[in-house]
Amino acid sequence: MTRPRVAFIGTGGTIASIGATPLDVLDYGATGQSLTADEIIARLPDLARVAEIVPVAYRSVPSSRIFFDDWKALAALCLKLEHEDPGLAGVVIGHGTGSLEETAYFLSLTLKTRIPVVITGSQRPISALSSDAGLNLVNAVRTAASPDARGLGVLVLLNDEIHAARDVTKTSTTRMQTFRAADFGALGHADGDAVVFYRRPLRRAAPDTEFEVTALESLPRVDIAYGYTGSDGTAIRAFVAAGAQGLIYAGFAPGMSTPDDFTAMQAAVAADVVVMQCTRAGSGRVFQGKKLLDAGILVTDNLTPQKARLLLALALTRSADPAEVARVFETY
């Protein structure tokens, strides 16, 4: 049987890290050792059982440092791989788990490739006893090679679970089952005998999206203000003073703010900043009641604050009109 061909882009992260000992599952970053894509593949020879792996060089970048330049470069690299290798079944990106969900969602909003792109990582370094790096990568490759993965946007694979980039978030610091989609659950599973899907997302995702980032040098500034008892609007005013074009307010569930924060949000709207009410709960829709409507504050649907920030930034590359921004959040 002919094995599918899958490209693997390694960007560093825990999945590429080497700890001091096999029992080093927490402070492995202190060694400063990170494997390249071809070194990871060489360390996992069983990958060859499921696919022909094409290693793709990319720089090692910690989760906390990745942002727009890397996202744009990764999107261009995926498109280049598809165009240069018509027989390529899919692409897997190895990534640190800290910001994996943001990279996945951004790519799912901007990628123009029609082959599946799956992002994976690990909770334990590849050098650790009982590391999840190897099986996560094997299952990500199997998922990327699956015809059923096409048309679902960018996917996230860890712990045998396949998630939509829009829905998934990291919910635990070190537990293996950290990636969850609180409202809707997994799309499917990569089991030992088969990759199986049970549902499809309805919101628009790659490759048929309206966002084009190739010519952009940067994203519009969008900040997140976190609501808490006694918050007095200082953060909101500081973000506006720093030049924010958009503001996501991570407020109390189901979508509320302190009085002082609300006053600062109203002032931001008056200064032509697009302000959106979100929730810090991590699950559930935000309802645009009369108070928000009258203040000109939009709502973020059920997106987490960090994902709402990305979608608002991309929306602002096209229009700052509130009605148009609202349409984007109803679409994606």
WOQUIKA-V899067 format. One record per residue. N is the residue number from 1. RES is the residue in one small letter. D_CENTER is the distance of its C-alpha to the mean C-alpha in Angstrom with 1 decimal. Layout:
n->[N & N]
res->[RES & RES]
d_center->[D_CENTER & D_CENTER]
This chain:
n->[1 & 2 & 3 & 4 & 5 & 6 & 7 & 8 & 9 & 10 & 11 & 12 & 13 & 14 & 15 & 16 & 17 & 18 & 19 & 20 & 21 & 22 & 23 & 24 & 25 & 26 & 27 & 28 & 29 & 30 & 31 & 32 & 33 & 34 & 35 & 36 & 37 & 38 & 39 & 40 & 41 & 42 & 43 & 44 & 45 & 46 & 47 & 48 & 49 & 50 & 51 & 52 & 53 & 54 & 55 & 56 & 57 & 58 & 59 & 60 & 61 & 62 & 63 & 64 & 65 & 66 & 67 & 68 & 69 & 70 & 71 & 72 & 73 & 74 & 75 & 76 & 77 & 78 & 79 & 80 & 81 & 82 & 83 & 84 & 85 & 86 & 87 & 88 & 89 & 90 & 91 & 92 & 93 & 94 & 95 & 96 & 97 & 98 & 99 & 100 & 101 & 102 & 103 & 104 & 105 & 106 & 107 & 108 & 109 & 110 & 111 & 112 & 113 & 114 & 115 & 116 & 117 & 118 & 119 & 120 & 121 & 122 & 123 & 124 & 125 & 126 & 127 & 128 & 129 & 130 & 131 & 132 & 133 & 134 & 135 & 136 & 137 & 138 & 139 & 140 & 141 & 142 & 143 & 144 & 145 & 146 & 147 & 148 & 149 & 150 & 151 & 152 & 153 & 154 & 155 & 156 & 157 & 158 & 159 & 160 & 161 & 162 & 163 & 164 & 165 & 166 & 167 & 168 & 169 & 170 & 171 & 172 & 173 & 174 & 175 & 176 & 177 & 178 & 179 & 180 & 181 & 182 & 183 & 184 & 185 & 186 & 187 & 188 & 189 & 190 & 191 & 192 & 193 & 194 & 195 & 196 & 197 & 198 & 199 & 200 & 201 & 202 & 203 & 204 & 205 & 206 & 207 & 208 & 209 & 210 & 211 & 212 & 213 & 214 & 215 & 216 & 217 & 218 & 219 & 220 & 221 & 222 & 223 & 224 & 225 & 226 & 227 & 228 & 229 & 230 & 231 & 232 & 233 & 234 & 235 & 236 & 237 & 238 & 239 & 240 & 241 & 242 & 243 & 244 & 245 & 246 & 247 & 248 & 249 & 250 & 251 & 252 & 253 & 254 & 255 & 256 & 257 & 258 & 259 & 260 & 261 & 262 & 263 & 264 & 265 & 266 & 267 & 268 & 269 & 270 & 271 & 272 & 273 & 274 & 275 & 276 & 277 & 278 & 279 & 280 & 281 & 282 & 283 & 284 & 285 & 286 & 287 & 288 & 289 & 290 & 291 & 292 & 293 & 294 & 295 & 296 & 297 & 298 & 299 & 300 & 301 & 302 & 303 & 304 & 305 & 306 & 307 & 308 & 309 & 310 & 311 & 312 & 313 & 314 & 315 & 316 & 317 & 318 & 319 & 320 & 321 & 322 & 323 & 324 & 325 & 326 & 327 & 328 & 329 & 330 & 331 & 332]
res->[m & t & r & p & r & v & a & f & i & g & t & g & g & t & i & a & s & i & g & a & t & p & l & d & v & l & d & y & g & a & t & g & q & s & l & t & a & d & e & i & i & a & r & l & p & d & l & a & r & v & a & e & i & v & p & v & a & y & r & s & v & p & s & s & r & i & f & f & d & d & w & k & a & l & a & a & l & c & l & k & l & e & h & e & d & p & g & l & a & g & v & v & i & g & h & g & t & g & s & l & e & e & t & a & y & f & l & s & l & t & l & k & t & r & i & p & v & v & i & t & g & s & q & r & p & i & s & a & l & s & s & d & a & g & l & n & l & v & n & a & v & r & t & a & a & s & p & d & a & r & g & l & g & v & l & v & l & l & n & d & e & i & h & a & a & r & d & v & t & k & t & s & t & t & r & m & q & t & f & r & a & a & d & f & g & a & l & g & h & a & d & g & d & a & v & v & f & y & r & r & p & l & r & r & a & a & p & d & t & e & f & e & v & t & a & l & e & s & l & p & r & v & d & i & a & y & g & y & t & g & s & d & g & t & a & i & r & a & f & v & a & a & g & a & q & g & l & i & y & a & g & f & a & p & g & m & s & t & p & d & d & f & t & a & m & q & a & a & v & a & a & d & v & v & v & m & q & c & t & r & a & g & s & g & r & v & f & q & g & k & k & l & l & d & a & g & i & l & v & t & d & n & l & t & p & q & k & a & r & l & l & l & a & l & a & l & t & r & s & a & d & p & a & e & v & a & r & v & f & e & t & y]
d_center->[34.2 & 32.1 & 28.8 & 25.7 & 24.3 & 20.7 & 19.3 & 17.5 & 15.8 & 15.9 & 14.1 & 15.6 & 14.4 & 16.2 & 16.4 & 18.6 & 20.5 & 24.2 & 25.7 & 29.3 & 30.4 & 29.1 & 29.1 & 26.8 & 23.6 & 22.8 & 24.2 & 23.5 & 21.9 & 25.5 & 26.7 & 24.7 & 24.6 & 21.6 & 22.2 & 21.5 & 20.3 & 24.0 & 24.9 & 22.3 & 23.7 & 27.2 & 26.5 & 25.4 & 28.3 & 27.6 & 24.7 & 27.5 & 28.6 & 25.7 & 25.1 & 26.2 & 23.5 & 23.2 & 21.9 & 20.4 & 20.9 & 18.3 & 18.6 & 17.5 & 15.2 & 14.4 & 11.1 & 13.0 & 14.0 & 11.3 & 11.1 & 12.3 & 14.9 & 12.9 & 10.3 & 13.5 & 15.2 & 12.8 & 13.0 & 16.7 & 17.1 & 15.7 & 18.1 & 20.9 & 20.7 & 21.0 & 23.9 & 25.7 & 25.6 & 26.3 & 26.6 & 23.1 & 21.6 & 18.0 & 15.6 & 13.8 & 11.7 & 12.4 & 10.2 & 10.9 & 9.5 & 9.8 & 6.7 & 5.0 & 2.6 & 2.8 & 3.8 & 3.1 & 3.8 & 6.0 & 7.5 & 8.0 & 9.9 & 11.7 & 12.6 & 16.2 & 16.7 & 18.2 & 17.9 & 15.1 & 12.2 & 10.9 & 8.7 & 10.7 & 12.0 & 14.8 & 16.2 & 19.4 & 20.4 & 21.8 & 25.2 & 25.3 & 27.5 & 25.7 & 22.4 & 19.7 & 18.6 & 21.1 & 20.6 & 16.8 & 17.2 & 20.1 & 18.4 & 15.4 & 18.2 & 20.1 & 17.3 & 16.6 & 20.4 & 20.8 & 22.1 & 20.7 & 17.1 & 17.9 & 17.0 & 14.2 & 11.4 & 8.7 & 9.2 & 8.3 & 11.7 & 13.2 & 16.6 & 17.7 & 15.4 & 13.4 & 10.7 & 9.4 & 5.7 & 7.2 & 9.1 & 7.9 & 7.9 & 9.8 & 13.4 & 15.7 & 16.4 & 18.1 & 18.7 & 17.9 & 16.7 & 14.0 & 11.1 & 12.4 & 12.2 & 14.9 & 16.3 & 16.3 & 15.8 & 15.0 & 15.6 & 17.8 & 18.8 & 19.7 & 23.2 & 25.9 & 27.7 & 25.1 & 21.6 & 21.9 & 20.0 & 21.3 & 19.5 & 17.7 & 15.4 & 17.5 & 15.2 & 15.1 & 12.4 & 12.9 & 15.5 & 17.5 & 16.0 & 18.0 & 15.9 & 17.4 & 16.3 & 18.7 & 21.4 & 19.5 & 20.3 & 18.0 & 16.0 & 18.1 & 18.1 & 16.4 & 16.9 & 16.4 & 19.7 & 19.9 & 22.9 & 25.3 & 29.0 & 31.0 & 28.4 & 30.5 & 28.5 & 28.7 & 25.0 & 24.8 & 27.8 & 26.6 & 23.4 & 25.6 & 28.0 & 25.4 & 24.8 & 21.8 & 21.7 & 19.5 & 19.1 & 17.0 & 19.3 & 18.0 & 21.3 & 23.3 & 22.6 & 23.3 & 22.9 & 25.5 & 26.3 & 29.3 & 32.1 & 31.7 & 28.0 & 28.9 & 31.6 & 29.3 & 26.8 & 29.8 & 30.9 & 27.6 & 27.8 & 31.4 & 30.2 & 28.0 & 24.7 & 22.4 & 21.9 & 19.7 & 20.4 & 17.5 & 18.1 & 17.4 & 18.1 & 14.6 & 16.2 & 18.3 & 19.0 & 20.6 & 24.0 & 25.5 & 29.0 & 32.0 & 31.4 & 28.0 & 29.3 & 32.4 & 30.5 & 28.2 & 25.1 & 22.4 & 20.1 & 16.4 & 17.0 & 15.0 & 11.7 & 10.9 & 12.1 & 9.1 & 7.5 & 11.2 & 11.6 & 9.4 & 11.2 & 14.4 & 14.3 & 14.0 & 16.7 & 18.8 & 19.0 & 21.0 & 22.8 & 23.4 & 25.5 & 24.6 & 25.4 & 23.2 & 20.2 & 21.0 & 21.1 & 17.7 & 16.3 & 18.6 & 17.4 & 13.6]
